[in-house]
Amino acid sequence: MILRHSDRVLVWGITGRQASFWTERMIAAGTKVVGGVNPARAGGVHLGLPVHGDGASAGGVDIALLFVPPAAALGATTDAFAAGARTVVVLTEHIPLHDVMAMHALARRAGGRIVGPNTAGIVTPGEGFAGIMPAFNPRVFQPGSVGVVSRSGSLGTLVCLNLVRAGLGQSAFIGIGGDPLPGTSSAEALAALDADPATRAIVLVGEIGGRMEQEAAILARTLATPVVAFIAGAAAPPDRRMGHAGAIVTGADVGWEAKRAALEAAGVAVAETPAQLPALLRAKL
């Protein structure tokens, strides 16, 4: 799930306005975009890239990036894994839950991975990105040694901005997304960064709701790479959805206090605000 410059990226829905905007910026950042998929415009050229009727026609893909509406997400994911993609980055939100479950089943059968749904994407500064993160902005992303895992794209952007301002660049950014049924958990993203030789420390950006941060805390005890964290939602009222579909507190064990306690018990320093993260990282490093 860590993008490399050599990865072949294919964009589903490439001819749409948002997909066109972000594809141009991905190419400028060094991403190896090899084309797009739009059955209605198959055989054409867009942004200087071939447009295919399906993924298999592209002749090989490592990462599939989905700019498609909710009703088309399951079909696009099926097509992407059939074309040999190992990672499918699903930007789409509001996908029906039964379709999301079917997408995860497809990933398991294919031996691949879904990042998302409702993700802002993945970034490797200096190599490229796939998604809608401002990886082209040097004030936000710079090559470095800090890996960032975030459920939120906007919070992840703020954290990366604070890191660059403090002179700390990123080895990789993994946006796991705000869907209630994510294809990649916080713990799985932590494990990927722990195995990455360029990553010397990790920032975990979490939210209230669910138990992913508690599961990440269990894994953090075993990692060789130090982890620090920020958890959003300290002041959120109970039983009210705040932001992402997964960010709703339905019990004391998924609230901010419980998440912070679990992480600190695992030796993870938890920041009160994103601005405190660089100091916590320097202490770990």
FIMARFI-864291 format. One record per residue (C-alpha): y, z, x. Coordinates in nm, 2 decimals, always signed. Last residue first. Layout:
<pts>
py; pz; px
Y; Z; X
...
</pts>
This chain:
<pts>
py; pz; px
+0.99; +1.74; +1.39
+0.94; +2.00; +1.12
+1.28; +2.15; +1.17
+1.43; +1.81; +1.18
+1.27; +1.73; +0.85
+1.41; +2.04; +0.68
+1.76; +1.95; +0.81
+1.72; +1.59; +0.68
+1.60; +1.71; +0.34
+1.90; +1.93; +0.25
+2.10; +1.65; +0.10
+1.82; +1.59; -0.15
+1.90; +1.92; -0.31
+1.71; +2.26; -0.33
+1.47; +2.13; -0.07
+1.10; +2.23; -0.06
+0.93; +2.31; +0.27
+0.56; +2.22; +0.24
+0.33; +2.49; +0.39
+0.07; +2.47; +0.11
+0.20; +2.78; -0.06
+0.54; +2.61; -0.06
+0.40; +2.31; -0.24
+0.22; +2.51; -0.51
+0.53; +2.73; -0.57
+0.76; +2.44; -0.60
+0.54; +2.27; -0.85
+0.50; +2.58; -1.06
+0.87; +2.65; -1.05
+0.96; +2.29; -1.16
+0.73; +2.28; -1.46
+0.37; +2.15; -1.48
+0.20; +2.49; -1.49
+0.45; +2.64; -1.74
+0.35; +2.39; -2.01
+0.46; +2.07; -2.18
+0.73; +1.97; -1.93
+0.82; +1.61; -1.96
+0.88; +1.37; -1.67
+0.58; +1.14; -1.72
+0.77; +0.90; -1.94
+1.04; +0.89; -1.68
+1.40; +1.02; -1.75
+1.39; +1.37; -1.90
+1.15; +1.41; -2.20
+1.21; +1.74; -2.37
+0.94; +2.01; -2.42
+1.11; +2.26; -2.19
+1.48; +2.22; -2.09
+1.54; +2.05; -1.75
+1.73; +2.26; -1.50
+1.49; +2.23; -1.21
+1.42; +1.87; -1.30
+1.38; +1.69; -0.97
+1.14; +1.82; -0.70
+1.24; +1.76; -0.33
+0.97; +1.78; -0.06
+0.88; +1.82; +0.30
+0.56; +1.71; +0.47
+0.43; +1.74; +0.82
+0.17; +1.48; +0.94
-0.17; +1.60; +1.04
-0.27; +1.64; +0.68
-0.51; +1.90; +0.54
-0.28; +2.14; +0.37
-0.09; +1.84; +0.23
-0.39; +1.74; +0.02
-0.37; +2.05; -0.20
+0.00; +2.01; -0.23
-0.04; +1.65; -0.34
-0.26; +1.77; -0.62
+0.01; +2.02; -0.72
+0.27; +1.74; -0.70
+0.06; +1.51; -0.92
+0.02; +1.77; -1.19
+0.21; +1.62; -1.48
+0.57; +1.68; -1.57
+0.86; +1.78; -1.35
+0.95; +1.54; -1.08
+0.86; +1.46; -0.72
+1.01; +1.32; -0.41
+0.77; +1.38; -0.12
+0.93; +1.32; +0.23
+0.68; +1.26; +0.51
+0.70; +1.31; +0.89
+0.58; +1.12; +1.20
+0.50; +0.79; +1.04
+0.46; +0.49; +1.27
+0.08; +0.56; +1.32
+0.02; +0.53; +0.94
-0.28; +0.74; +0.84
-0.06; +1.02; +0.71
+0.14; +0.75; +0.52
-0.17; +0.64; +0.33
-0.28; +1.00; +0.26
+0.07; +1.08; +0.12
+0.05; +0.78; -0.11
-0.29; +0.89; -0.24
-0.16; +1.24; -0.30
+0.14; +1.11; -0.49
-0.09; +0.91; -0.71
-0.13; +0.54; -0.73
-0.22; +0.35; -1.04
+0.02; +0.56; -1.25
-0.08; +0.66; -1.60
+0.23; +0.83; -1.74
+0.44; +0.56; -1.58
+0.72; +0.68; -1.35
+0.64; +0.48; -1.04
+0.45; +0.52; -0.71
+0.75; +0.41; -0.51
+0.62; +0.39; -0.15
+0.88; +0.38; +0.12
+0.78; +0.31; +0.48
+0.86; +0.41; +0.84
+1.21; +0.53; +0.73
+1.52; +0.59; +0.94
+1.67; +0.93; +1.04
+2.02; +0.92; +1.17
+2.15; +1.18; +0.92
+2.33; +0.90; +0.71
+2.00; +0.71; +0.72
+1.81; +1.00; +0.58
+2.06; +1.07; +0.31
+2.05; +0.70; +0.20
+1.67; +0.72; +0.19
+1.69; +1.03; -0.03
+1.93; +0.86; -0.27
+1.72; +0.55; -0.29
+1.41; +0.75; -0.37
+1.60; +0.93; -0.64
+1.69; +0.60; -0.79
+1.34; +0.46; -0.76
+1.18; +0.76; -0.90
+0.81; +0.87; -0.85
+0.88; +0.89; -0.48
+0.70; +0.88; -0.15
+0.90; +0.85; +0.17
+0.77; +0.80; +0.52
+0.99; +0.92; +0.81
+0.95; +0.74; +1.15
+1.24; +0.49; +1.16
+1.35; +0.14; +1.07
+1.67; +0.16; +0.86
+1.71; +0.16; +0.48
+2.00; +0.29; +0.28
+2.32; +0.21; +0.48
+2.14; -0.10; +0.62
+2.13; -0.25; +0.27
+1.86; -0.52; +0.24
+1.60; -0.27; +0.13
+1.80; -0.21; -0.19
+1.48; -0.14; -0.39
+1.38; -0.39; -0.66
+1.03; -0.48; -0.56
+0.83; -0.60; -0.26
+0.98; -0.52; +0.08
+1.01; -0.66; +0.43
+0.93; -0.59; +0.80
+1.24; -0.41; +0.95
+1.22; -0.14; +0.69
+0.88; -0.12; +0.52
+0.96; -0.11; +0.15
+0.75; -0.07; -0.17
+0.84; -0.12; -0.53
+1.08; +0.02; -0.79
+0.77; +0.13; -1.00
+0.73; +0.13; -1.37
+0.36; +0.06; -1.35
+0.31; +0.14; -1.06
+0.14; +0.05; -0.74
-0.20; -0.09; -0.84
-0.48; -0.09; -0.59
-0.78; -0.31; -0.50
-1.15; -0.27; -0.49
-1.18; -0.55; -0.75
-1.37; -0.33; -0.99
-1.14; -0.04; -0.94
-0.83; -0.26; -0.98
-0.96; -0.41; -1.30
-1.03; -0.06; -1.44
-0.67; +0.03; -1.36
-0.54; -0.27; -1.55
-0.76; -0.18; -1.85
-0.61; +0.17; -1.86
-0.26; +0.01; -1.84
-0.35; -0.22; -2.13
-0.46; +0.07; -2.34
-0.14; +0.25; -2.26
+0.08; -0.03; -2.38
+0.32; -0.14; -2.10
+0.66; +0.02; -2.15
+0.76; -0.04; -1.79
+0.72; -0.35; -1.57
+0.76; -0.33; -1.19
+0.38; -0.36; -1.13
+0.30; -0.40; -0.76
-0.05; -0.53; -0.73
-0.23; -0.46; -0.40
-0.54; -0.63; -0.27
-0.47; -0.97; -0.41
-0.77; -1.20; -0.42
-0.67; -1.45; -0.68
-0.89; -1.28; -0.94
-0.69; -0.96; -0.86
-0.37; -1.14; -0.94
-0.49; -1.32; -1.25
-0.62; -0.99; -1.41
-0.29; -0.83; -1.32
-0.09; -1.11; -1.48
-0.30; -1.09; -1.80
-0.25; -0.71; -1.82
+0.12; -0.74; -1.76
+0.20; -1.01; -2.01
+0.27; -0.79; -2.32
+0.49; -0.56; -2.10
+0.72; -0.84; -1.98
+0.66; -0.99; -1.63
+0.82; -0.94; -1.29
+0.49; -0.86; -1.12
+0.46; -0.86; -0.75
+0.12; -0.95; -0.61
+0.04; -0.85; -0.25
-0.22; -1.01; -0.03
-0.23; -1.36; -0.16
-0.43; -1.67; -0.08
-0.43; -2.04; -0.18
-0.15; -2.03; -0.43
-0.36; -2.20; -0.69
-0.57; -1.88; -0.74
-0.26; -1.70; -0.87
-0.21; -1.92; -1.17
+0.01; -2.21; -1.29
+0.19; -2.22; -0.96
+0.55; -2.25; -0.86
+0.61; -2.36; -0.50
+0.90; -2.21; -0.31
+1.24; -2.35; -0.22
+1.41; -2.10; -0.45
+1.21; -2.26; -0.73
+0.98; -2.56; -0.69
+0.77; -2.72; -0.97
+0.40; -2.77; -1.01
+0.36; -2.50; -1.27
+0.67; -2.44; -1.48
+0.52; -2.31; -1.80
+0.24; -2.15; -1.61
+0.48; -1.93; -1.41
+0.35; -1.80; -1.08
+0.55; -1.77; -0.76
+0.55; -1.87; -0.40
+0.46; -1.77; -0.04
+0.70; -1.47; -0.01
+0.66; -1.34; +0.35
+0.91; -1.06; +0.34
+1.17; -1.08; +0.62
+1.47; -0.91; +0.45
+1.62; -1.25; +0.36
+1.29; -1.34; +0.18
+1.30; -1.01; -0.02
+1.67; -1.07; -0.10
+1.60; -1.42; -0.25
+1.30; -1.28; -0.44
+1.52; -1.00; -0.59
+1.77; -1.24; -0.75
+1.51; -1.49; -0.86
+1.29; -1.21; -1.02
+1.59; -1.07; -1.20
+1.69; -1.41; -1.35
+1.33; -1.53; -1.43
+1.17; -1.81; -1.23
+0.95; -1.58; -1.02
+0.76; -1.45; -1.32
+0.46; -1.35; -1.11
+0.57; -1.33; -0.74
+0.32; -1.39; -0.46
+0.35; -1.19; -0.14
+0.15; -1.29; +0.17
+0.14; -0.99; +0.41
+0.23; -1.07; +0.77
+0.55; -0.86; +0.76
+0.36; -0.56; +0.65
+0.37; -0.37; +0.32
+0.22; -0.02; +0.31
+0.00; +0.00; +0.00
</pts>
